[in-house]
Amino acid sequence: MKKIKIFSLLIFAVIGLNSCQTDDDVVFIAQEPDGFSITNNILPEYILTASTGNNLGERFTWSSADFGVQTNISYDLERSILGDFTDAKLVGTTTENEIAMTIGQMLAVATEAGLDADPETPEPNTGAFSVRIRAYVGDTNSSTQIYTESKIISVVLQEASGGSTEIPKLFVVGSFLELSGYGAKWTAADAVALAASAPDKTDFEGFVYINETNAEFKFLPTNTSFDGDYGDDGNFTGVLIQEGEVNAKIADAGYYLVKANTTTLTYSLQTTSWAITGSATPLGWPDNGVQDQDMIYNQDTKKWEITIALSAGGNAFKFRANDGWDLNLGDDDADGSLEYGGADMTVAVNGTYKIELDLSQPRAYSYTATLQ
């Protein structure tokens, strides 16, 4: 069993009562840091499992900072693996007096510290990291700032309990839902599901039709409410946060492969257009400039469709996106379910077939080939 103990140092920003910063001729005089502190109770230990990564780990609260004038104050929740905050990283920013940290965010810090849940060891890995609150006036680079005391967060990493086989879901909600045929816009119950790759994973994936330009969206842990919702950090570079977030945005309408990870707090969207190709099709494999046989998306059935002549006798076909092999689907078990990079598919007899590619069920992609 691997154990990591990281001891926190109490870091105080010593600011003299006569220190000041001039901004538009207003002088800010900072209080001594003793009056600025974290007020919530810290648990003796926090149990971390990937399957509960969307759940609340801790909601940190603190007393208000006082810079001597009536002005807006920003607060950063920072975390440190070393404990002295020379390695400080931002967890989230707010202008309120509270901020949440999810189990997934805690798990990401623990993983960075070298902890993992090892099924071969009789006990789970344990370790710790530290957190503190930074208060400042102006932008994030302001020198007018003070810090709370630091708190040690002791964590225990465990495998998914009970051997659960339920695949975790994350849901995409936004302005696009109505125009895209999913339901009412910004309605949790109509949000589009993404699925993780395994019960203990937080690598969510799914295909989402966004039939709206300049659409806005967020990610929800459940399709029953907006509690714990994830949005963009405001820089629109694929970073997720839960506190102080803004709506994520996509400029162009399209059919997107959407990925989100609530442990690494990242997301991405890749536009896709699907086609069928192969020796079973009239044009053959896409060599020497041969074009794919483009499919059409049906918003009512939520499937990609094409009616096409296919030949049997050792000929085969596959699905691929964007006229390339980076994203292609085949059928390893000849059961109608599809896998990335899977085996070529065949038909039993020559004829005209209606092909339907169904990507609407996250990580359970399928197809049918119906002889007409």
C-alpha positions in Angstrom: 0.0 0.0 0.0 1.2 3.4 -0.9 0.8 6.2 1.6 1.5 9.8 1.0 1.6 12.3 3.8 1.7 16.0 2.8 1.9 18.4 5.7 0.4 21.9 5.3 2.3 25.0 6.2 0.2 27.9 7.5 0.8 30.6 4.9 -0.1 34.2 5.8 0.3 37.2 3.5 1.8 39.7 5.9 0.5 43.1 4.9 1.3 46.2 6.9 -1.5 48.4 7.9 0.2 51.2 6.0 0.5 49.2 2.7 -1.7 50.4 -0.1 -2.4 50.4 -3.8 -3.8 53.3 -5.8 -6.4 52.6 -8.4 -8.2 55.6 -9.8 -7.1 57.6 -6.8 -8.8 55.2 -4.4 -6.4 53.8 -1.7 -7.1 50.3 -0.4 -5.8 49.5 3.0 -5.8 45.7 3.8 -6.7 44.3 7.2 -4.4 42.0 9.1 -5.1 38.4 7.8 -6.2 37.2 11.3 -9.8 38.4 10.7 -10.1 36.5 7.4 -10.6 32.8 7.8 -12.2 29.6 6.6 -15.4 28.9 8.6 -16.7 25.5 7.6 -15.8 22.3 9.4 -13.2 20.1 7.7 -14.0 16.3 7.9 -11.4 14.0 9.3 -11.2 12.3 5.9 -12.9 12.4 2.5 -13.7 9.2 0.7 -13.0 9.5 -3.0 -14.3 7.2 -5.8 -14.4 8.0 -9.5 -18.1 6.8 -9.7 -19.1 9.7 -7.3 -16.9 12.3 -9.0 -19.9 14.6 -9.7 -20.9 14.7 -6.0 -20.1 17.5 -3.6 -16.8 16.9 -1.8 -16.8 20.0 0.4 -18.4 23.4 0.3 -15.8 25.9 1.7 -17.1 29.0 3.4 -15.2 32.0 4.9 -15.6 35.3 6.6 -15.5 38.4 4.4 -12.2 40.1 3.7 -12.0 43.8 4.6 -9.9 46.2 2.5 -11.1 49.3 4.2 -13.3 50.6 1.4 -16.6 49.7 -0.2 -15.4 47.7 -3.3 -15.9 44.4 -5.0 -13.7 41.6 -3.7 -12.8 38.4 -5.5 -12.0 35.1 -3.8 -9.9 32.2 -5.1 -9.9 28.7 -3.7 -6.4 27.5 -4.1 -5.0 24.0 -3.5 -1.4 22.7 -2.9 0.0 19.3 -2.9 3.3 20.4 -1.3 1.5 22.3 1.5 3.5 25.5 1.2 1.6 26.7 -1.9 4.7 27.1 -4.0 2.7 24.8 -6.3 -0.6 26.5 -5.8 -3.3 25.9 -8.4 -6.7 27.6 -8.8 -9.8 25.5 -8.0 -12.3 28.2 -8.6 -13.1 31.9 -8.3 -16.2 33.7 -6.8 -17.3 37.0 -5.4 -19.4 35.2 -2.8 -18.4 33.7 0.5 -18.6 30.0 -0.5 -17.3 27.7 -3.2 -17.7 24.0 -3.8 -15.1 21.4 -4.6 -16.4 18.1 -6.1 -15.1 14.7 -5.3 -13.9 14.6 -8.9 -11.8 17.7 -8.3 -10.4 16.2 -5.1 -9.6 13.0 -7.0 -7.8 14.9 -9.6 -5.5 16.5 -7.0 -5.0 13.1 -5.3 -4.1 11.5 -8.6 -1.6 14.3 -9.4 -0.1 13.6 -6.0 0.5 10.0 -7.0 -2.3 8.2 -5.3 -4.4 5.5 -6.9 -6.9 2.9 -5.8 -5.0 -0.3 -6.0 -7.2 -3.4 -5.9 -4.2 -5.6 -5.1 -3.6 -3.9 -1.7 -5.8 -4.7 1.3 -6.2 -1.0 2.2 -7.0 2.0 0.1 -4.4 4.7 -0.5 -4.4 7.7 1.8 -2.9 11.1 1.5 -3.5 14.8 1.9 -3.4 18.2 0.2 -4.0 21.7 1.4 -6.5 24.5 0.5 -6.7 28.2 1.3 -8.7 31.2 0.2 -7.1 34.2 -1.4 -9.0 37.6 -1.4 -8.0 40.4 -3.7 -9.2 43.6 -5.3 -9.0 44.2 -9.0 -7.8 41.6 -11.5 -6.2 38.2 -10.6 -2.7 39.8 -10.7 -3.5 42.3 -8.0 -0.9 42.8 -5.2 -3.7 44.0 -2.9 -4.5 40.5 -1.4 -4.7 38.5 1.7 -5.0 34.8 2.5 -6.8 32.7 5.0 -5.0 30.0 7.0 -4.6 26.8 5.1 -6.5 23.6 5.8 -5.4 20.0 5.4 -7.7 17.8 3.3 -7.1 14.2 4.1 -8.3 11.8 1.4 -8.9 8.1 1.0 -9.0 6.6 -2.5 -11.3 3.6 -2.9 -12.5 1.6 -5.9 -16.1 1.9 -6.9 -18.1 0.3 -4.1 -20.2 -2.8 -4.4 -18.9 -3.8 -7.8 -21.6 -1.6 -9.5 -22.0 -2.0 -13.2 -24.0 1.1 -13.7 -22.4 3.4 -16.2 -22.3 7.0 -15.0 -24.0 9.7 -17.2 -23.5 13.4 -17.7 -26.1 15.5 -19.5 -25.8 18.4 -22.0 -28.5 21.1 -21.6 -28.7 24.3 -23.6 -30.4 26.7 -25.9 -30.2 24.2 -28.8 -32.6 21.5 -27.5 -35.8 22.7 -29.2 -34.4 23.4 -32.6 -32.5 20.1 -32.5 -35.5 17.9 -31.8 -34.7 17.0 -28.2 -37.3 19.0 -26.3 -37.6 22.4 -24.6 -34.5 24.5 -24.4 -32.7 24.8 -21.1 -34.8 21.9 -19.7 -32.9 19.4 -17.6 -35.3 16.5 -18.4 -34.7 17.0 -22.1 -30.9 17.2 -21.8 -28.8 14.9 -24.0 -26.9 12.1 -22.3 -23.2 11.4 -22.4 -21.8 8.1 -20.9 -18.6 7.1 -19.2 -16.5 4.2 -20.5 -16.9 2.2 -17.3 -18.6 2.3 -13.9 -15.6 3.9 -12.2 -14.7 6.4 -14.9 -15.6 10.1 -15.5 -14.6 10.2 -19.2 -18.0 11.1 -20.6 -18.8 10.9 -24.4 -21.7 11.1 -26.7 -23.0 12.5 -30.0 -25.2 15.7 -29.8 -27.0 17.4 -32.7 -26.8 21.1 -32.3 -29.1 22.7 -34.9 -28.4 26.2 -33.9 -25.7 28.8 -34.6 -24.1 30.4 -31.5 -25.6 27.9 -29.2 -25.0 28.0 -25.5 -24.9 24.9 -23.2 -23.8 23.5 -19.9 -23.2 20.0 -18.4 -25.5 18.5 -15.7 -24.7 15.6 -13.3 -28.3 14.5 -13.5 -31.3 15.2 -15.8 -33.5 16.2 -13.0 -32.1 19.6 -11.9 -29.3 22.1 -12.5 -27.7 21.3 -9.1 -23.9 20.9 -9.5 -23.9 22.1 -13.1 -20.6 22.6 -15.0 -19.8 25.5 -17.3 -16.9 27.1 -19.0 -14.3 29.0 -16.9 -14.8 32.0 -19.2 -11.8 31.6 -21.3 -13.5 29.1 -23.7 -10.5 26.9 -24.0 -12.2 23.7 -22.9 -11.9 24.1 -19.1 -14.9 23.2 -16.8 -15.7 24.7 -13.5 -18.7 24.5 -11.2 -18.5 27.8 -9.3 -18.5 31.1 -11.2 -19.0 29.4 -14.5 -20.4 30.8 -17.7 -22.3 29.0 -20.5 -20.1 27.2 -22.9 -20.6 28.2 -26.6 -20.3 26.8 -30.1 -20.5 29.0 -33.1 -21.6 26.6 -35.9 -24.5 24.2 -36.1 -23.6 20.6 -36.6 -23.5 17.0 -35.3 -20.9 16.9 -32.6 -18.9 14.3 -30.8 -18.9 15.8 -27.3 -16.5 14.7 -24.6 -16.3 15.9 -21.0 -14.2 14.7 -18.0 -15.3 15.8 -14.5 -12.1 14.7 -13.0 -9.7 16.6 -15.3 -12.4 19.3 -15.7 -12.0 19.5 -19.5 -14.5 19.2 -22.4 -14.3 19.2 -26.2 -16.6 19.2 -29.3 -15.7 17.7 -32.6 -18.0 18.3 -35.6 -18.8 15.1 -37.6 -20.5 14.2 -40.8 -21.0 10.4 -41.4 -20.7 8.3 -44.5 -20.5 4.6 -45.6 -17.5 3.4 -47.6 -16.1 0.1 -48.8 -15.8 -2.5 -51.5 -19.5 -3.4 -51.0 -20.5 0.1 -52.1 -20.8 1.2 -55.7 -17.6 3.4 -55.5 -15.5 1.0 -53.5 -12.9 1.8 -50.8 -11.9 5.5 -50.6 -8.6 5.1 -52.5 -7.3 7.2 -55.4 -9.8 10.0 -54.8 -12.9 7.8 -54.4 -15.5 9.7 -52.4 -17.4 8.3 -49.4 -21.2 7.7 -49.8 -22.5 10.5 -47.6 -25.4 9.7 -45.2 -28.1 12.2 -44.1 -29.0 12.9 -40.5 -32.7 12.4 -39.7 -33.7 14.7 -36.8 -36.9 12.7 -36.2 -35.3 9.3 -35.8 -32.0 10.7 -34.6 -30.2 8.4 -37.0 -27.9 8.8 -40.0 -29.5 7.2 -43.1 -28.7 6.2 -46.7 -30.4 3.9 -49.2 -27.6 2.2 -51.3 -26.8 -0.8 -53.4 -24.5 -3.2 -51.6 -22.7 -6.2 -53.0 -22.0 -9.5 -51.2 -19.4 -12.2 -52.0 -16.6 -11.1 -49.8 -17.1 -7.4 -50.2 -17.3 -5.2 -47.0 -18.1 -1.7 -45.7 -17.6 0.5 -42.7 -18.8 3.9 -41.4 -16.4 6.8 -41.1 -16.6 10.5 -40.3 -15.3 13.6 -42.1 -13.9 11.5 -45.0 -11.1 10.2 -42.8 -10.1 7.2 -40.8 -9.5 9.0 -37.5 -13.1 8.4 -36.5 -14.5 5.1 -37.9 -16.9 2.4 -36.7 -17.1 -1.3 -37.4 -18.7 -4.4 -35.9 -16.3 -6.8 -34.1 -19.0 -9.3 -33.2 -21.3 -9.1 -36.2 -24.2 -8.3 -33.8 -25.2 -4.8 -35.0 -23.3 -3.0 -32.2 -20.4 -0.8 -33.3 -16.9 -0.2 -32.0 -14.3 2.4 -32.9 -12.0 0.9 -35.4 -14.1 -2.3 -35.4 -14.2 -5.0 -38.0 -15.5 -4.6 -41.6 -19.2 -5.5 -42.1 -20.8 -7.5 -44.9 -24.3 -8.3 -46.3 -25.5 -11.8 -47.2 -26.9 -11.0 -50.7 -26.6 -8.4 -53.3 -29.3 -5.8 -53.2 -30.5 -2.3 -52.3 -30.3 -1.6 -48.5 -31.5 1.0 -46.2 -28.7 1.7 -43.8 -29.3 3.4 -40.5 -26.5 4.5 -38.2 -27.7 5.1 -34.7 -25.3 7.2 -32.5 -28.0 8.5 -30.2 -27.2 6.1 -27.4 -23.9 7.2 -25.8 -21.2 4.4 -26.1 -23.9 2.0 -27.4 -23.7 2.8 -31.1 -25.4 0.5 -33.5 -26.6 0.1 -37.1 -29.1 -1.8 -39.2 -29.0 -2.8 -42.9 -32.5 -3.6 -44.2 -32.9 -5.2 -47.7 -35.5 -3.2 -49.7 
